[in-house]
Each structure stands twice: as C-alpha cells, then as structure tokens.
Amino acid sequence: KIAEDKQVQQRAPSSSGMVRTKLFVGCVPYVLSHEDVVNLFSPFGEIVDSKLFLDKSSGASRGAAFVKFATEESAATAMATMNGARPFGNEGWSPLRVSVAR
C-alpha cells in the first residue's frame, strides 16, 4: 500500500511537489467509526481511499484519519470547510484539524 502511494505521488505531484488529494484529519472524536468519517467527508467529493487509525490491542479509534479524494478541488474544499469545524457542536470535542497529508 505504501509503495502504491509513493508511485501515485511520483506520477501526480502538484506544483509544490505534494499530492494534495490526501488529507490528514486530527482530533476525530473517538466515538466515530470509519464509516462515520467517510460520511462526514463524502459531501465534498468522491473519496477514493480512507483510513481511521485504530489501537492495535483494543481496536479503539486513535482520533486520527486519512481521507483521499479523487480531485485536488474536492480535497481543498473539504480542508477549507472542515479544518477547525465542530461538526458535533461544542459537546466536549475539539475542533477537527484537517491538513494536506505529508
């Protein structure tokens, strides 16, 4: 999987040399499932890959995810809209942190 990502990066870099379709999402509420994260970001465009980080021993969410969009435009819109957003209100959850994955 990692080798595939490196090949994609070599084939489709932006002008800065980074692929801007893959986003890192931090401060994901621990109660969300992988499906919840996909549903949260799917209104911004086609998601071609995603991963919710889970604890290996417990299987619980670690509060972070990757979401990869089909286009840079979709990723840019998602990042602009969701970075700092509180999609679940101020119920003790930190605002989401969304950035281009490195």
C-alpha positions as CSV (number, residue, x, y, z in Angstrom):
1,K,0.0,0.0,0.0
2,I,2.8,2.5,0.9
3,A,4.6,1.7,-2.3
4,E,1.4,2.4,-4.3
5,D,1.1,5.8,-2.6
6,K,4.7,6.7,-3.5
7,Q,4.0,5.8,-7.1
8,V,1.0,8.0,-7.1
9,Q,3.0,10.8,-5.6
10,Q,5.6,10.5,-8.3
11,R,3.0,10.5,-11.1
12,A,0.7,13.3,-9.9
13,P,2.5,16.0,-7.9
14,S,1.1,19.5,-7.6
15,S,3.3,22.5,-8.4
16,S,4.8,22.3,-4.9
17,G,5.6,18.6,-5.3
18,M,3.0,17.4,-2.9
19,V,-0.1,15.3,-3.8
20,R,-2.9,17.5,-2.5
21,T,-5.7,14.9,-2.6
22,K,-4.8,13.1,0.6
23,L,-5.8,14.8,3.8
24,F,-4.8,14.1,7.4
25,V,-7.7,14.6,9.8
26,G,-6.9,15.0,13.5
27,C,-9.0,15.4,16.6
28,V,-11.5,12.9,15.3
29,P,-14.0,12.1,18.1
30,Y,-13.2,8.6,19.4
31,V,-16.8,7.6,19.1
32,L,-16.8,7.8,15.3
33,S,-16.4,4.8,13.1
34,H,-14.6,4.6,9.8
35,E,-17.9,4.8,8.1
36,D,-18.8,8.0,10.1
37,V,-15.6,9.7,8.9
38,V,-16.3,8.7,5.3
39,N,-19.9,10.0,5.6
40,L,-18.6,13.3,7.2
41,F,-16.3,14.0,4.2
42,S,-18.2,12.5,1.3
43,P,-20.3,15.6,0.6
44,F,-17.1,17.3,-0.7
45,G,-16.4,14.8,-3.4
46,E,-15.5,11.2,-4.3
47,I,-13.4,9.5,-1.7
48,V,-11.0,7.0,-3.2
49,D,-9.3,5.9,0.0
50,S,-9.6,6.4,3.7
51,K,-8.2,5.1,6.9
52,L,-9.2,5.5,10.6
53,F,-6.3,4.9,12.9
54,L,-7.1,2.2,15.4
55,D,-5.3,1.0,18.5
56,K,-3.8,-2.4,17.7
57,S,-4.6,-4.0,21.0
58,S,-8.1,-2.6,21.8
59,G,-9.4,-1.7,18.3
60,A,-10.5,1.7,19.6
61,S,-10.1,4.8,17.5
62,R,-6.9,6.8,18.0
63,G,-8.6,10.0,16.9
64,A,-7.0,10.5,13.5
65,A,-7.7,9.5,9.9
66,F,-6.6,9.9,6.3
67,V,-9.1,10.8,3.6
68,K,-8.0,10.7,0.0
69,F,-10.2,12.4,-2.6
70,A,-10.4,11.9,-6.4
71,T,-9.5,15.5,-7.1
72,E,-7.5,18.3,-5.6
73,E,-10.5,20.6,-5.8
74,S,-12.6,18.2,-3.6
75,A,-9.8,17.9,-1.1
76,A,-9.3,21.7,-1.0
77,T,-13.0,22.3,-0.4
78,A,-13.1,19.7,2.4
79,M,-10.0,21.1,4.1
80,A,-11.3,24.7,3.9
81,T,-14.7,23.7,5.3
82,M,-13.7,21.1,7.9
83,N,-10.5,22.5,9.4
84,G,-11.5,24.0,12.7
85,A,-15.1,22.8,12.3
86,R,-17.0,21.3,15.2
87,P,-19.5,19.1,13.3
88,F,-20.8,17.7,16.5
89,G,-21.2,21.0,18.4
90,N,-19.3,22.0,21.5
91,E,-20.1,18.8,23.3
92,G,-16.5,18.4,24.7
93,W,-15.0,17.6,21.3
94,S,-12.0,19.6,20.0
95,P,-12.3,21.2,16.5
96,L,-11.2,19.0,13.7
97,R,-7.7,19.6,12.3
98,V,-7.5,19.0,8.6
99,S,-4.4,19.4,6.5
100,V,-2.7,18.0,3.4
101,A,-1.1,14.7,4.4
102,R,2.7,14.7,4.2
